[in-house]
Amino acid sequence: MSNAARQELHALVDALPVSEEQAARRYEVLRDASDPYASLDKVEPLLDLADDERARLHASLRQAEDEIAAGKSVAAEDLVRELRAAR
């Protein structure tokens, strides 16, 4: 990707209204889901977590599991439909 294209994308992200932040962050899920190996390069830094960082990570994971168990998750099909409708 050229520097000009990268700068243009950064400008688009910077211009997003705060109300659209969650929708924009959902793209990360779709991007990572399309490549099952995308997160492999993120594994090693987990080994270097400080104790407080590891505790926060585990708390976040427990919270996510609780939300999923409570039915607060969004089906991938619904998420894709929502993102396409927002275009």
ChimeraX commands (.cxc) that place a marker at each C-alpha (Angstrom):
marker #1 position 0.00,0.00,0.00 radius 0.5
marker #1 position 1.38,3.41,-0.90 radius 0.5
marker #1 position 2.01,6.08,1.72 radius 0.5
marker #1 position -0.64,8.27,0.12 radius 0.5
marker #1 position -3.24,5.50,0.37 radius 0.5
marker #1 position -2.25,4.80,3.95 radius 0.5
marker #1 position -2.54,8.49,4.87 radius 0.5
marker #1 position -5.95,8.65,3.19 radius 0.5
marker #1 position -7.16,5.66,5.21 radius 0.5
marker #1 position -5.85,7.19,8.42 radius 0.5
marker #1 position -7.71,10.41,7.59 radius 0.5
marker #1 position -10.92,8.43,7.06 radius 0.5
marker #1 position -10.53,6.71,10.41 radius 0.5
marker #1 position -9.77,10.02,12.12 radius 0.5
marker #1 position -12.95,11.49,10.59 radius 0.5
marker #1 position -15.21,8.71,11.92 radius 0.5
marker #1 position -17.76,9.97,14.43 radius 0.5
marker #1 position -17.35,8.57,17.92 radius 0.5
marker #1 position -20.75,6.93,17.54 radius 0.5
marker #1 position -19.30,4.69,14.82 radius 0.5
marker #1 position -16.31,3.47,16.81 radius 0.5
marker #1 position -17.90,0.14,17.76 radius 0.5
marker #1 position -18.92,-0.56,14.17 radius 0.5
marker #1 position -15.39,0.22,12.99 radius 0.5
marker #1 position -13.84,-2.02,15.65 radius 0.5
marker #1 position -16.04,-4.91,14.52 radius 0.5
marker #1 position -14.03,-4.94,11.30 radius 0.5
marker #1 position -11.09,-6.33,13.28 radius 0.5
marker #1 position -13.16,-9.40,14.10 radius 0.5
marker #1 position -14.10,-9.94,10.47 radius 0.5
marker #1 position -10.54,-9.34,9.28 radius 0.5
marker #1 position -9.08,-11.80,11.76 radius 0.5
marker #1 position -11.84,-14.35,11.11 radius 0.5
marker #1 position -11.05,-14.37,7.40 radius 0.5
marker #1 position -7.47,-15.49,8.09 radius 0.5
marker #1 position -7.20,-18.25,10.70 radius 0.5
marker #1 position -3.47,-17.57,11.01 radius 0.5
marker #1 position -3.77,-13.80,11.48 radius 0.5
marker #1 position -3.43,-13.93,15.24 radius 0.5
marker #1 position -0.42,-16.25,15.34 radius 0.5
marker #1 position 1.98,-13.32,15.38 radius 0.5
marker #1 position 0.16,-11.95,18.43 radius 0.5
marker #1 position 0.82,-14.99,20.59 radius 0.5
marker #1 position 4.40,-14.33,21.64 radius 0.5
marker #1 position 3.74,-10.93,23.29 radius 0.5
marker #1 position 1.32,-12.69,25.64 radius 0.5
marker #1 position 4.31,-14.42,27.20 radius 0.5
marker #1 position 5.72,-11.06,28.23 radius 0.5
marker #1 position 2.67,-9.76,30.08 radius 0.5
marker #1 position 3.18,-8.26,33.51 radius 0.5
marker #1 position 1.11,-9.79,36.30 radius 0.5
marker #1 position -1.39,-6.91,36.34 radius 0.5
marker #1 position -1.75,-7.05,32.55 radius 0.5
marker #1 position -2.31,-10.80,32.68 radius 0.5
marker #1 position -4.94,-10.33,35.42 radius 0.5
marker #1 position -6.76,-7.71,33.30 radius 0.5
marker #1 position -6.61,-10.03,30.28 radius 0.5
marker #1 position -8.08,-12.93,32.25 radius 0.5
marker #1 position -10.80,-10.68,33.69 radius 0.5
marker #1 position -11.69,-9.51,30.17 radius 0.5
marker #1 position -11.84,-13.09,28.92 radius 0.5
marker #1 position -14.10,-14.09,31.82 radius 0.5
marker #1 position -16.35,-11.11,31.09 radius 0.5
marker #1 position -16.53,-12.07,27.42 radius 0.5
marker #1 position -17.42,-15.65,28.31 radius 0.5
marker #1 position -20.13,-14.41,30.69 radius 0.5
marker #1 position -21.58,-12.11,28.01 radius 0.5
marker #1 position -21.65,-14.96,25.49 radius 0.5
marker #1 position -23.33,-17.25,28.03 radius 0.5
marker #1 position -25.89,-14.51,28.74 radius 0.5
marker #1 position -26.74,-14.28,25.04 radius 0.5
marker #1 position -25.17,-10.85,24.56 radius 0.5
marker #1 position -23.08,-11.92,21.56 radius 0.5
marker #1 position -23.87,-11.09,17.95 radius 0.5
marker #1 position -24.03,-13.78,15.29 radius 0.5
marker #1 position -21.48,-13.27,12.52 radius 0.5
marker #1 position -24.24,-13.21,9.90 radius 0.5
marker #1 position -26.03,-10.43,11.78 radius 0.5
marker #1 position -22.81,-8.46,12.12 radius 0.5
marker #1 position -22.06,-8.72,8.41 radius 0.5
marker #1 position -25.63,-7.71,7.56 radius 0.5
marker #1 position -25.36,-4.69,9.90 radius 0.5
marker #1 position -22.05,-3.59,8.41 radius 0.5
marker #1 position -23.35,-3.91,4.86 radius 0.5
marker #1 position -26.49,-1.94,5.71 radius 0.5
marker #1 position -24.35,0.88,7.15 radius 0.5
marker #1 position -22.55,1.44,3.83 radius 0.5
marker link #1:1,2 radius 0.2
marker link #1:2,3 radius 0.2
marker link #1:3,4 radius 0.2
marker link #1:4,5 radius 0.2
marker link #1:5,6 radius 0.2
marker link #1:6,7 radius 0.2
marker link #1:7,8 radius 0.2
marker link #1:8,9 radius 0.2
marker link #1:9,10 radius 0.2
marker link #1:10,11 radius 0.2
marker link #1:11,12 radius 0.2
marker link #1:12,13 radius 0.2
marker link #1:13,14 radius 0.2
marker link #1:14,15 radius 0.2
marker link #1:15,16 radius 0.2
marker link #1:16,17 radius 0.2
marker link #1:17,18 radius 0.2
marker link #1:18,19 radius 0.2
marker link #1:19,20 radius 0.2
marker link #1:20,21 radius 0.2
marker link #1:21,22 radius 0.2
marker link #1:22,23 radius 0.2
marker link #1:23,24 radius 0.2
marker link #1:24,25 radius 0.2
marker link #1:25,26 radius 0.2
marker link #1:26,27 radius 0.2
marker link #1:27,28 radius 0.2
marker link #1:28,29 radius 0.2
marker link #1:29,30 radius 0.2
marker link #1:30,31 radius 0.2
marker link #1:31,32 radius 0.2
marker link #1:32,33 radius 0.2
marker link #1:33,34 radius 0.2
marker link #1:34,35 radius 0.2
marker link #1:35,36 radius 0.2
marker link #1:36,37 radius 0.2
marker link #1:37,38 radius 0.2
marker link #1:38,39 radius 0.2
marker link #1:39,40 radius 0.2
marker link #1:40,41 radius 0.2
marker link #1:41,42 radius 0.2
marker link #1:42,43 radius 0.2
marker link #1:43,44 radius 0.2
marker link #1:44,45 radius 0.2
marker link #1:45,46 radius 0.2
marker link #1:46,47 radius 0.2
marker link #1:47,48 radius 0.2
marker link #1:48,49 radius 0.2
marker link #1:49,50 radius 0.2
marker link #1:50,51 radius 0.2
marker link #1:51,52 radius 0.2
marker link #1:52,53 radius 0.2
marker link #1:53,54 radius 0.2
marker link #1:54,55 radius 0.2
marker link #1:55,56 radius 0.2
marker link #1:56,57 radius 0.2
marker link #1:57,58 radius 0.2
marker link #1:58,59 radius 0.2
marker link #1:59,60 radius 0.2
marker link #1:60,61 radius 0.2
marker link #1:61,62 radius 0.2
marker link #1:62,63 radius 0.2
marker link #1:63,64 radius 0.2
marker link #1:64,65 radius 0.2
marker link #1:65,66 radius 0.2
marker link #1:66,67 radius 0.2
marker link #1:67,68 radius 0.2
marker link #1:68,69 radius 0.2
marker link #1:69,70 radius 0.2
marker link #1:70,71 radius 0.2
marker link #1:71,72 radius 0.2
marker link #1:72,73 radius 0.2
marker link #1:73,74 radius 0.2
marker link #1:74,75 radius 0.2
marker link #1:75,76 radius 0.2
marker link #1:76,77 radius 0.2
marker link #1:77,78 radius 0.2
marker link #1:78,79 radius 0.2
marker link #1:79,80 radius 0.2
marker link #1:80,81 radius 0.2
marker link #1:81,82 radius 0.2
marker link #1:82,83 radius 0.2
marker link #1:83,84 radius 0.2
marker link #1:84,85 radius 0.2
marker link #1:85,86 radius 0.2
marker link #1:86,87 radius 0.2
view
